[in-house]
């Protein structure tokens, strides 16, 4: 089923060009402010900002999988699209492909 999700997401990204529809940062910025108030240490903040959401997501996906495979499929598609990152990849690809063979590291890195 993972392969089917990847193929569907690849098709959607090719059709839409990016996953900006799914990416909203307001909730994440609120979470950062909450963790800064809770934890004085930078390491603890990082763990709370990254590890805690990953563990919660892992548990939620395990519960969803035990309920219904179709529901897991439907949840996995927007989750994978969100994790692909921001931006219009079709715009960036020609610039990167042009700069990379010229060994122009600075320009290729800007597109990557």
Beta strands, then each sheet from edge to edge (+ up, - down):
end
